[in-house]
Amino acid sequence: MTFDPIGDIMRHYKIPMTRENYVALNHLDDPPAEISSEEEEEELPEQFQTSYPTVEDALVAVEIAELKRLYTLGGQ
């Protein structure tokens, strides 16, 4: 398990696990308008990085997996 005190605080206080909330809590004194460097982006937990798959991406991946499964079943 990774050390993530900000995530722990969010879970404890039932704060919605969004990128915006994470960044705001992580920069209480002066939250940035946006994450401007690749280095800053990589410091965020994976689920809050912009390269993390969206719900739509995940649904497409599930649909592709299901189509492959059906195609494999049909070929037997």
DSSP file (Angstrom, degrees, kcal/mol; ACC not computed):
  #  RESIDUE AA STRUCTURE BP1 BP2  ACC     N-H-->O    O-->H-N    N-H-->O    O-->H-N    TCO  KAPPA ALPHA  PHI   PSI    X-CA   Y-CA   Z-CA
    1    1 A M              0   0    0      0, 0.0     2,-0.2     0, 0.0     3,-0.0   0.000 360.0 360.0 360.0 134.3    0.0    0.0    0.0
    2    2 A T        -     0   0    0      1,-0.1     2,-0.6     2,-0.0     0, 0.0  -0.502 360.0-108.4 -82.5 148.7    1.4    3.4   -0.9
    3    3 A F        +     0   0    0     -2,-0.2    -1,-0.1     1,-0.1     4,-0.0  -0.664  50.5 157.5 -75.8 117.5    1.7    6.2    1.5
    4    4 A D     >  +     0   0    0     -2,-0.6     4,-2.3     1,-0.1     5,-0.2  -0.623  13.2 171.5-145.4  79.2   -1.0    8.8    0.7
    5    5 A P  H  > S+     0   0    0      0, 0.0     4,-2.2     0, 0.0     5,-0.2   0.849  82.6  53.3 -62.7 -33.6   -1.9   11.1    3.6
    6    6 A I  H  > S+     0   0    0      2,-0.2     4,-2.4     1,-0.2     5,-0.2   0.942 110.5  46.8 -65.8 -46.0   -4.1   13.3    1.4
    7    7 A G  H  > S+     0   0    0      1,-0.2     4,-2.5     2,-0.2    -1,-0.2   0.884 110.3  53.9 -61.5 -38.3   -6.0   10.3    0.1
    8    8 A D  H  X S+     0   0    0     -4,-2.3     4,-2.7     2,-0.2    -1,-0.2   0.916 109.2  48.0 -61.7 -43.2   -6.4    9.1    3.7
    9    9 A I  H  X S+     0   0    0     -4,-2.2     4,-2.5     2,-0.2     6,-0.2   0.918 111.2  51.0 -62.9 -43.4   -7.8   12.5    4.8
   10   10 A M  H  <>S+     0   0    0     -4,-2.4     5,-2.7     1,-0.2     4,-0.3   0.916 113.5  44.4 -62.1 -43.3  -10.2   12.4    1.9
   11   11 A R  H ><5S+     0   0    0     -4,-2.5     3,-1.0     3,-0.2    -2,-0.2   0.926 113.0  51.5 -66.8 -43.7  -11.4    8.9    2.7
   12   12 A H  H 3<5S+     0   0    0     -4,-2.7    -2,-0.2     1,-0.3    -1,-0.2   0.911 118.3  36.1 -60.4 -44.7  -11.7    9.7    6.5
   13   13 A Y  T 3<5S-     0   0    0     -4,-2.5    -1,-0.3    -5,-0.2    -2,-0.2   0.301 110.5-119.8 -93.9   9.7  -13.8   12.8    6.0
   14   14 A K  T < 5 +     0   0    0     -3,-1.0    -3,-0.2    -4,-0.3    -4,-0.1   0.859  51.0 167.4  54.6  40.2  -15.7   11.3    3.0
   15   15 A I      < -     0   0    0     -5,-2.7    -1,-0.2    -6,-0.2    -2,-0.1  -0.728  48.2 -97.8 -81.1 129.9  -14.5   14.0    0.6
   16   16 A P        -     0   0    0      0, 0.0     2,-2.1     0, 0.0     5,-0.1  -0.222  34.4-119.9 -51.9 133.1  -15.2   13.0   -3.0
   17   17 A M        +     0   0    0      4,-0.1     2,-0.3     3,-0.1     3,-0.0  -0.514  60.7 141.7 -80.4  77.9  -12.1   11.5   -4.6
   18   18 A T     >  -     0   0    0     -2,-2.1     4,-2.3     1,-0.1     5,-0.2  -0.831  62.7-119.4-116.6 158.2  -11.7   14.0   -7.4
   19   19 A R  H  > S+     0   0    0     -2,-0.3     4,-2.7     1,-0.2     5,-0.2   0.908 114.4  53.3 -58.6 -43.8   -8.5   15.4   -8.9
   20   20 A E  H  > S+     0   0    0      1,-0.2     4,-2.3     2,-0.2    -1,-0.2   0.914 110.3  46.0 -62.2 -44.4   -9.7   18.9   -8.0
   21   21 A N  H  > S+     0   0    0      2,-0.2     4,-2.4     1,-0.2     5,-0.2   0.904 112.7  51.1 -65.3 -40.7  -10.3   18.1   -4.3
   22   22 A Y  H  X S+     0   0    0     -4,-2.3     4,-2.3     2,-0.2    -2,-0.2   0.946 112.4  45.0 -62.0 -48.7   -6.9   16.3   -4.1
   23   23 A V  H  X S+     0   0    0     -4,-2.7     4,-1.3     1,-0.2    -1,-0.2   0.907 112.6  51.9 -63.5 -41.9   -5.0   19.2   -5.5
   24   24 A A  H  < S+     0   0    0     -4,-2.3     3,-0.2    -5,-0.2    -1,-0.2   0.916 113.7  43.4 -62.0 -43.5   -6.8   21.7   -3.3
   25   25 A L  H >< S+     0   0    0     -4,-2.4     3,-0.8     1,-0.2    -1,-0.2   0.855 112.3  53.1 -70.4 -33.7   -6.1   19.7   -0.2
   26   26 A N  H 3< S+     0   0    0     -4,-2.3    -1,-0.2     1,-0.3    -2,-0.2   0.718 117.7  37.4 -73.5 -20.7   -2.5   19.1   -1.2
   27   27 A H  T 3< S+     0   0    0     -4,-1.3     3,-0.4    -3,-0.2    -1,-0.3  -0.433  70.2 155.3-126.3  55.3   -1.9   22.9   -1.8
   28   28 A L  S <  S+     0   0    0     -3,-0.8    -1,-0.1     1,-0.2    -2,-0.1   0.841  73.4  50.0 -55.0 -37.1   -3.9   24.4    1.1
   29   29 A D  S    S-     0   0    0      1,-0.2    -1,-0.2    -3,-0.1    -2,-0.1   0.873 136.2  -6.3 -72.7 -35.9   -1.9   27.6    1.2
   30   30 A D  S    S-     0   0    0     -3,-0.4    -1,-0.2    -6,-0.1    -2,-0.2  -0.479  70.2-156.5-161.6  79.7   -2.1   28.3   -2.6
   31   31 A P        -     0   0    0      0, 0.0    -7,-0.1     0, 0.0     2,-0.1  -0.373  26.6-118.1 -64.4 137.0   -3.7   25.7   -4.9
   32   32 A P        -     0   0    0      0, 0.0     3,-0.1     0, 0.0    -5,-0.1  -0.384  10.7-127.8 -72.0 152.1   -2.5   26.1   -8.5
   33   33 A A  S    S-     0   0    0      1,-0.3     2,-0.3    -2,-0.1     0, 0.0   0.859  91.3  -8.4 -65.5 -34.0   -5.0   26.9  -11.2
   34   34 A E  S    S-     0   0    0     -3,-0.0     2,-0.7     0, 0.0    -1,-0.3  -0.984  77.7 -98.3-156.9 158.0   -3.7   23.9  -13.1
   35   35 A I        -     0   0    0     -2,-0.3     6,-0.0     1,-0.2   -12,-0.0  -0.731  42.0-177.9 -79.8 118.7   -0.9   21.4  -12.9
   36   36 A S        +     0   0    0     -2,-0.7     2,-0.3     2,-0.0    -1,-0.2   0.680  50.5  56.0-101.1 -18.1    1.6   22.8  -15.4
   37   37 A S  S  > S-     0   0    0      1,-0.1     4,-2.1     0, 0.0     5,-0.1  -0.854  71.4-129.3-120.6 155.1    4.5   20.4  -15.5
   38   38 A E  H  > S+     0   0    0     -2,-0.3     4,-2.2     1,-0.2     5,-0.1   0.856 111.2  57.1 -63.0 -34.9    4.9   16.7  -16.3
   39   39 A E  H  > S+     0   0    0      2,-0.2     4,-1.0     1,-0.2    -1,-0.2   0.921 107.3  46.7 -63.4 -44.8    6.9   16.3  -13.1
   40   40 A E  H  > S+     0   0    0      1,-0.2     4,-0.6     2,-0.2     3,-0.5   0.895 111.0  53.5 -63.1 -39.5    4.0   17.7  -11.0
   41   41 A E  H >< S+     0   0    0     -4,-2.1     3,-1.0     1,-0.2    -2,-0.2   0.901 106.1  52.0 -61.8 -42.2    1.6   15.5  -12.8
   42   42 A E  H 3< S+     0   0    0     -4,-2.2    -1,-0.2     1,-0.2    -2,-0.2   0.711 100.7  63.0 -70.2 -19.9    3.6   12.4  -12.1
   43   43 A E  H 3< S+     0   0    0     -4,-1.0    -1,-0.2    -3,-0.5    -2,-0.2   0.694  87.2  89.3 -77.1 -18.6    3.7   13.3   -8.3
   44   44 A L  S << S-     0   0    0     -3,-1.0     5,-0.1    -4,-0.6   -25,-0.0  -0.460  97.0 -92.7 -73.6 149.6   -0.1   12.9   -8.2
   45   45 A P    >>  -     0   0    0      0, 0.0     3,-2.2     0, 0.0     4,-0.5  -0.319  43.2-107.5 -56.7 149.4   -1.6    9.5   -7.4
   46   46 A E  G >4 S+     0   0    0      1,-0.3     3,-1.4     2,-0.2     6,-0.2   0.837 117.2  60.2 -51.7 -40.2   -2.3    7.6  -10.6
   47   47 A Q  G 34 S+     0   0    0      1,-0.3    -1,-0.3     4,-0.1   -28,-0.1   0.698 107.8  45.9 -66.3 -16.8   -6.0    7.9  -10.3
   48   48 A F  G <4 S+     0   0    0     -3,-2.2    -1,-0.3    -7,-0.1    -2,-0.2   0.412  88.3 105.7-104.8   0.6   -5.7   11.7  -10.4
   49   49 A Q  S X< S-     0   0    0     -3,-1.4     3,-1.7    -4,-0.5    -7,-0.1  -0.534  77.1-125.7 -78.2 147.9   -3.3   12.0  -13.3
   50   50 A T  T 3  S+     0   0    0      1,-0.3    -1,-0.1    -2,-0.2     4,-0.1   0.749 109.8  60.7 -67.1 -21.1   -4.7   13.1  -16.6
   51   51 A S  T 3  S+     0   0    0      2,-0.1    -1,-0.3    -5,-0.1     3,-0.1   0.572  78.8 110.4 -81.6  -7.1   -3.4   10.0  -18.3
   52   52 A Y  S <  S-     0   0    0     -3,-1.7    -5,-0.1    -6,-0.2    -6,-0.0  -0.458  83.9 -97.2 -67.2 137.4   -5.5    7.8  -16.0
   53   53 A P        -     0   0    0      0, 0.0    -1,-0.1     0, 0.0     2,-0.1  -0.221  36.3-132.2 -59.7 142.2   -8.3    6.2  -18.0
   54   54 A T     >  -     0   0    0      1,-0.1     4,-2.3    -3,-0.1     5,-0.2  -0.345  28.8-100.9 -82.6 171.7  -11.7    7.8  -17.9
   55   55 A V  H  > S+     0   0    0      1,-0.2     4,-2.5     2,-0.2     5,-0.2   0.899 126.4  53.4 -59.8 -40.4  -15.0    6.0  -17.2
   56   56 A E  H  > S+     0   0    0      1,-0.2     4,-2.2     2,-0.2    -1,-0.2   0.911 107.4  50.6 -62.4 -42.2  -15.6    6.1  -21.0
   57   57 A D  H  > S+     0   0    0      1,-0.2     4,-2.2     2,-0.2    -1,-0.2   0.917 110.8  49.4 -60.5 -43.4  -12.2    4.5  -21.7
   58   58 A A  H  X S+     0   0    0     -4,-2.3     4,-2.2     1,-0.2    -2,-0.2   0.901 109.7  50.8 -63.9 -41.7  -12.9    1.7  -19.2
   59   59 A L  H  X S+     0   0    0     -4,-2.5     4,-2.4     2,-0.2    -1,-0.2   0.898 109.8  50.0 -64.4 -40.2  -16.3    1.0  -20.7
   60   60 A V  H  X S+     0   0    0     -4,-2.2     4,-2.5     2,-0.2    -1,-0.2   0.914 109.9  51.3 -63.5 -41.9  -14.8    0.8  -24.2
   61   61 A A  H  X S+     0   0    0     -4,-2.2     4,-2.4     1,-0.2    -2,-0.2   0.893 110.3  49.0 -62.5 -39.8  -12.2   -1.6  -22.8
   62   62 A V  H  X S+     0   0    0     -4,-2.2     4,-2.4     2,-0.2    -1,-0.2   0.914 111.2  49.8 -65.4 -42.9  -14.9   -3.8  -21.3
   63   63 A E  H  X S+     0   0    0     -4,-2.4     4,-2.4     2,-0.2    -2,-0.2   0.908 111.1  49.0 -63.3 -41.5  -16.8   -3.8  -24.5
   64   64 A I  H  X S+     0   0    0     -4,-2.5     4,-2.5     2,-0.2    -2,-0.2   0.924 111.0  50.1 -63.4 -44.5  -13.8   -4.8  -26.5
   65   65 A A  H  X S+     0   0    0     -4,-2.4     4,-2.2     1,-0.2    -2,-0.2   0.903 111.3  49.1 -60.8 -40.9  -13.0   -7.6  -24.0
   66   66 A E  H  X S+     0   0    0     -4,-2.4     4,-2.6     2,-0.2    -1,-0.2   0.902 110.3  50.4 -66.4 -41.3  -16.5   -8.9  -24.3
   67   67 A L  H  X S+     0   0    0     -4,-2.4     4,-2.5     2,-0.2    -2,-0.2   0.905 110.6  49.7 -63.5 -40.8  -16.5   -8.8  -28.1
   68   68 A K  H  X S+     0   0    0     -4,-2.5     4,-2.4     2,-0.2    -2,-0.2   0.905 111.0  50.2 -62.9 -40.8  -13.2  -10.8  -28.1
   69   69 A R  H  X S+     0   0    0     -4,-2.2     4,-2.3     2,-0.2    -2,-0.2   0.932 112.4  45.9 -63.6 -45.3  -14.7  -13.3  -25.7
   70   70 A L  H  X S+     0   0    0     -4,-2.6     4,-2.2     2,-0.2    -2,-0.2   0.888 112.1  51.5 -64.5 -38.8  -17.8  -13.8  -27.9
   71   71 A Y  H  X S+     0   0    0     -4,-2.5     4,-1.3     1,-0.2    -1,-0.2   0.907 110.5  48.9 -64.2 -41.2  -15.6  -14.0  -31.0
   72   72 A T  H  < S+     0   0    0     -4,-2.4     4,-0.3     1,-0.2    -2,-0.2   0.897 111.6  48.9 -65.2 -41.4  -13.5  -16.7  -29.3
   73   73 A L  H >< S+     0   0    0     -4,-2.3     3,-1.1     1,-0.2    -1,-0.2   0.876 109.6  52.7 -65.2 -37.5  -16.6  -18.7  -28.2
   74   74 A G  H 3< S+     0   0    0     -4,-2.2    -1,-0.2     1,-0.2    -2,-0.2   0.775 103.2  58.3 -70.3 -25.9  -18.1  -18.5  -31.7
   75   75 A G  T 3<        0   0    0     -4,-1.3    -1,-0.2     1,-0.2    -2,-0.2   0.492 360.0 360.0 -83.2  -2.8  -14.9  -19.9  -33.3
   76   76 A Q    <         0   0    0     -3,-1.1    -1,-0.2    -4,-0.3    -2,-0.1   0.476 360.0 360.0 -89.7 360.0  -15.1  -23.1  -31.3
